[in-house]
Each structure stands twice: as structure tokens, then as C-alpha cells.
Amino acid sequence: MARAFVLLHGWQNHREPDHWHHWLHDRLLECGFEVRYPQLPDPDEPSLEAWIDAHAAEVDACGAADVTVVCHSLSVPTWLHAVARGRVPVVENVILVAPPSASVLAEIGIDEFTWHPSGRDTAGSRGAAVMIVGPDDPYCPEGPDDQYVTPLSIPKIVIPGGGHLSTPEGYGPWPQLLAWCLDTETLPSLGDR
């Protein structure tokens, strides 16, 4: 079965060339995979419905391939909304990186993106699902456990000093993430809650 990757960026991201999403896109293309890395609509003033539509369209465009979705920041709760609403099919793997907390989303005026666990929650994958975070992320000061990790029952990887795992923290090239995308069995925390 062919493999494909869908990379979904966060708030105010204009797909800057130094971001790890760009680097990951290029490396995965070099490996011969189909890779979709769209500019999501209006990243400075996003609409949840428009972003859900974009997420769904990108996954649909992969056809019958085994899809791995890699979300950063605001695309994490967007993806979870899309899953909960049945707007995206179950994919092979999901890697959720540095989600924003509800308090931060309210503070910056985009609280419609806040994902509220229902008790029947899933990350939308049949294979691996993992959350990767920095312990000192200013966009998630409360930490991701109560809002995301525990309701989803997924493992968490903590990157010491990672912050928001973005360009200012030095996350351009990220070989470890590429390795995880290529072989999810290398994820160090899978099975370790």
C-alpha cells in the first residue's frame, strides 16, 4: 500500500521555509512519498470551519494511501474537531505536536478552536497516535495532559527545552521526527503512559 503524509500547520504560520514542517516535507518527498503541506486559510485570523474543510480535503486527496497526519499547534485541536465530527476518515498514524491550551485560545480570541473531550474520544488513527510536547510551551502553560493526552489515551513524548517546538526554539531540521514518521515503532513512548 502506498504511503502519504499530510502536514498541517498552526496559527500565524505562513509556511516559512525555516520551519520543521517545510524541512519534513522536503525530506519525505526525497524518500518518494506523496506529501501534502497546504497553506491553511487565513492563518492570522483562522476560521475553524474553513480549517476543518481544508484538513478533510487534504486527507481525501491522498485517496487509498496509508496516511500519516502530522499536526502542529492550532491544527491539533482542528484535527480533533474534524475527527469528532466524522469529517475525516480514520488514517494510519497521527502525530500531534505542541497543542495550544483552551486558556491561550481564549486569550488570543480564537476559542472556537478549543476542543472539548466527549468521553468517546480518539485521535483518528488505526495505527500509532502520539503527542509530542515541550514542558515549557507558552501556548500550553497548563500542559497537555488534562485537555488532550488523558482524554485521548495516547502516549506523550516530552522534548526537554522544546518550548512550542517551532522555529524560534530551533526546530527547523528535526531528524528524529522524520525517523518517527518513517517508522512509528521507533517512537520511544508508545506503550508507556
C-alpha positions as CSV (number, residue, x, y, z in Angstrom):
1,M,0.0,0.0,0.0
2,A,1.3,3.5,-0.9
3,R,2.0,5.8,2.0
4,A,1.2,9.5,2.1
5,F,1.8,12.3,4.6
6,V,-0.4,15.3,5.4
7,L,1.4,18.1,7.3
8,L,-0.9,20.7,8.9
9,H,0.5,23.9,10.4
10,G,-0.6,26.2,13.2
11,W,-1.8,29.7,13.9
12,Q,0.0,32.5,12.1
13,N,2.2,30.1,10.2
14,H,2.7,31.1,6.6
15,R,4.8,28.0,5.8
16,E,8.0,29.8,6.5
17,P,11.0,27.9,4.9
18,D,12.9,27.5,8.2
19,H,10.0,25.6,10.0
20,W,10.4,21.9,10.6
21,H,7.2,21.2,8.6
22,H,9.0,22.6,5.5
23,W,12.1,20.5,6.2
24,L,10.0,17.4,6.9
25,H,8.0,18.0,3.7
26,D,11.2,18.1,1.6
27,R,12.8,15.0,3.3
28,L,9.6,12.9,2.8
29,L,9.4,14.0,-0.9
30,E,13.0,12.9,-1.3
31,C,12.0,9.5,0.1
32,G,9.4,9.2,-2.7
33,F,6.2,9.7,-0.7
34,E,3.2,11.7,-1.6
35,V,3.3,14.7,0.8
36,R,0.6,17.4,1.2
37,Y,1.6,20.6,3.0
38,P,-1.1,23.2,2.4
39,Q,-1.2,26.8,3.4
40,L,-4.3,26.7,5.6
41,P,-6.8,29.6,5.0
42,D,-6.3,32.9,6.8
43,P,-3.7,31.7,9.3
44,D,-3.7,35.1,11.1
45,E,-7.5,35.1,11.6
46,P,-8.5,31.5,11.1
47,S,-12.0,30.0,11.0
48,L,-12.5,26.6,12.5
49,E,-14.9,25.5,9.7
50,A,-12.5,26.6,7.0
51,W,-9.6,24.8,8.6
52,I,-11.7,21.6,9.1
53,D,-12.7,21.8,5.4
54,A,-9.0,22.1,4.5
55,H,-7.9,19.2,6.7
56,A,-10.6,17.0,5.1
57,A,-9.7,18.0,1.6
58,E,-6.0,17.2,2.1
59,V,-6.7,13.7,3.5
60,D,-9.3,13.0,0.8
61,A,-6.7,14.0,-1.9
62,C,-4.5,11.1,-0.7
63,G,-7.0,8.5,-2.0
64,A,-6.4,5.0,-0.8
65,A,-2.9,5.6,0.5
66,D,-2.0,4.8,4.2
67,V,-1.9,8.4,5.5
68,T,0.1,9.7,8.4
69,V,-1.1,13.1,9.6
70,V,1.4,15.4,11.4
71,C,-0.3,18.4,13.1
72,H,1.4,21.3,14.8
73,S,-0.2,23.8,17.2
74,L,-3.6,25.0,16.1
75,S,-4.0,22.1,13.7
76,V,-4.1,19.7,16.7
77,P,-7.5,20.8,18.0
78,T,-8.7,21.4,14.4
79,W,-7.8,17.8,13.6
80,L,-9.6,16.5,16.7
81,H,-12.7,18.5,15.8
82,A,-12.6,17.0,12.3
83,V,-12.3,13.5,13.8
84,A,-15.1,14.1,16.3
85,R,-17.4,15.4,13.5
86,G,-16.6,12.5,11.2
87,R,-15.2,14.9,8.6
88,V,-12.0,12.9,8.1
89,P,-11.6,9.2,7.7
90,V,-9.5,7.1,10.1
91,V,-5.9,7.4,9.0
92,E,-2.9,5.1,9.6
93,N,-0.9,7.3,12.1
94,V,-1.4,10.7,13.8
95,I,1.4,12.8,15.3
96,L,0.2,15.7,17.3
97,V,2.8,18.3,18.2
98,A,2.5,21.2,20.7
99,P,-1.2,21.8,21.0
100,P,-2.5,25.1,22.4
101,S,-4.5,25.2,25.6
102,A,-8.0,26.4,25.9
103,S,-6.9,29.4,28.0
104,V,-4.5,30.5,25.3
105,L,-7.0,30.1,22.6
106,A,-9.4,32.3,24.6
107,E,-6.7,34.9,25.2
108,I,-5.9,35.3,21.5
109,G,-9.5,35.3,20.5
110,I,-9.9,32.1,18.6
111,D,-11.6,30.0,21.3
112,E,-13.9,28.4,18.7
113,F,-10.9,26.0,18.1
114,T,-11.0,24.8,21.7
115,W,-11.5,21.0,21.6
116,H,-13.8,19.7,24.4
117,P,-13.4,16.0,25.1
118,S,-16.6,14.0,24.9
119,G,-15.6,10.8,26.7
120,R,-15.5,8.8,23.5
121,D,-12.5,10.5,22.0
122,T,-10.0,9.2,19.5
123,A,-7.1,10.8,17.6
124,G,-8.5,9.2,14.4
125,S,-5.8,6.6,13.7
126,R,-5.8,2.9,13.4
127,G,-2.0,2.6,14.0
128,A,0.1,4.9,16.1
129,A,-1.1,8.1,17.7
130,V,1.2,10.2,19.9
131,M,1.5,13.7,21.3
132,I,4.9,15.5,21.3
133,V,5.3,18.5,23.5
134,G,7.8,20.8,25.2
135,P,7.4,21.1,29.0
136,D,7.7,24.9,28.8
137,D,5.3,25.7,25.9
138,P,4.0,29.2,26.3
139,Y,1.0,28.2,24.2
140,C,0.0,25.4,26.6
141,P,1.1,26.6,30.1
142,E,-1.2,24.1,31.8
143,G,0.4,21.2,30.0
144,P,-1.5,18.9,27.6
145,D,-2.4,16.1,29.9
146,D,-5.9,17.1,31.1
147,Q,-7.1,18.6,27.9
148,Y,-5.6,16.2,25.3
149,V,-3.4,13.3,26.4
150,T,-5.7,11.7,29.1
151,P,-9.0,12.0,27.1
152,L,-7.3,10.6,24.0
153,S,-5.5,7.8,25.9
154,I,-2.4,8.4,23.8
155,P,1.3,8.4,24.8
156,K,3.2,11.7,25.2
157,I,6.8,12.4,24.3
158,V,8.3,15.4,26.2
159,I,11.2,17.2,24.5
160,P,13.2,18.9,27.2
161,G,13.5,22.6,26.5
162,G,11.3,22.2,23.4
163,G,9.0,25.2,24.1
164,H,6.4,25.3,21.3
165,L,8.6,23.1,19.1
166,S,8.8,25.8,16.5
167,T,11.4,27.8,14.6
168,P,12.4,30.1,17.4
169,E,13.3,27.1,19.5
170,G,15.5,25.8,16.7
171,Y,13.0,23.3,15.2
172,G,13.9,23.6,11.5
173,P,15.6,20.3,10.7
174,W,14.2,17.6,13.0
175,P,15.7,14.2,12.1
176,Q,14.1,12.4,15.0
177,L,10.6,13.4,13.8
178,L,11.5,12.2,10.3
179,A,12.6,8.8,11.7
180,W,9.3,8.6,13.7
181,C,7.3,9.3,10.5
182,L,9.1,6.7,8.6
183,D,8.9,4.0,11.3
184,T,6.4,4.7,14.1
185,E,7.8,1.7,16.0
186,T,10.8,3.9,16.9
187,L,8.6,6.2,18.9
188,P,10.1,5.9,22.4
189,S,6.9,6.4,24.4
190,L,4.5,4.2,22.6
191,G,3.0,1.9,25.2
192,D,4.5,3.9,28.1
193,R,1.8,6.1,29.6
